[in-house]
Amino acid sequence: MKRPRGVFRQQAKEARDRLGRGDECAKEDVTAVRTMATYFQARPTKEEEEFYAKVTTLLIHGVENPLAHILDRAYMDGLNAMERERYVLNLSARVKDCIKRWERAS
């Protein structure tokens, strides 16, 4: 069961506040919240890793616009205008995330 990240942050903040006041149980709470956050943290799927590999390959080769190279034109031709826009926006968000991840790794 996944919980919103805000819940973990709120619990961690409350535990840190209690720790600052000298509450000994807060040490255990902070550790438990960090453990839960690590456990529930989303791990990339195989599909996401393959997509990341495509984007990084394009970036390494100096491609200015990786989105243009990743778009599936045949698939887009079968979509109406709204679906096409949604497809491009979702794909561009995924590419942007991959670029951020690649910049952090470099």
N, C-alpha and C positions, 0 to 999 in steps of 0.2 A: 504494500500500500504506500503510495507516494503522498507526501504532504507538501504543501507549499513551502518554499524556502523561508518565507517570512515567519512561519511558526518557529522554525529552528533559531532564526536570528533573535526573535522575541524571547524565547526561552534562554538563549545564551546571554542576552543582555540582562535579564532578570537575575540569572545566576551570577554574573559578574558584579552586579550591583550588591547582591547579598555578600559576595566574597569581599568586596570593598568595605562592607560594614563589619567584617570579621566573622561571618557565619561559616562554620567549618563544613557543614553539609553542602555548601555551595561548590566546594572543590569537586565533589563527586558529581554534582549536577553539570558542571562545565564539561567534565570528561564525558559524561553520558550524552550530552547534546552534541559534542563534537563527533563522537562515535556514530550516533544516529545520522548526523548530516553526511558523514563519509559513506555510510552504508546506503543511504537513499540517493546519493549523488548519481546523476545519470551517466552511464557509461556509453561510449559510442558503439553503435551496432556495426555489423560487418558492412552493411550498405553505406553507412556514413563514412566508414574508413575508406571504402573504395572510392567514394565521391571525393573525399579529402585528398586521396592519392592522385586523382585526375587533376584537381585544381592545383595542387602543388607542382605537378609535372609541368603544367602550363606556366605557372609562375616562374619556375626554374628556367624555362626556355625563353623567358622575357616577353610572354604574351601580355599585351596591354589590357585586353578585355577578355578575361577567361569566360565570362558569361556567354559571349557570342559563340565561343567554340563548344560550349556544353549544351546549348539549346538543341533540342530535338525538333528540327524543322518539320519532319514528316508528322510527328505527333501534334505539333502546333497547328498544322493545316487542318486537322480534324476537329479543332476546338472553335467554339464561337468566341466573340470578342471578350466577354466577361471571363470565360474559362481561360482564354489565352493570357489575359492580364493577370489573373490569379497565379497561373503557372509561372509566368516570368517573375512576378514579385516573390513567390515562394522560393524559386530557384536563385534569385539574386540574394535573398536573405541567407540561404545556405552557403552561397559562394562568399558572401561577406564574412560569415562566421569562420569559414575555412581560411580566409585571408588573415583574419585576426589571429587565429590559432597558429598559422604558419609564421606570422611576425613574432609571436611570443616565443615560438620554438627556435627562431633564428637568432 
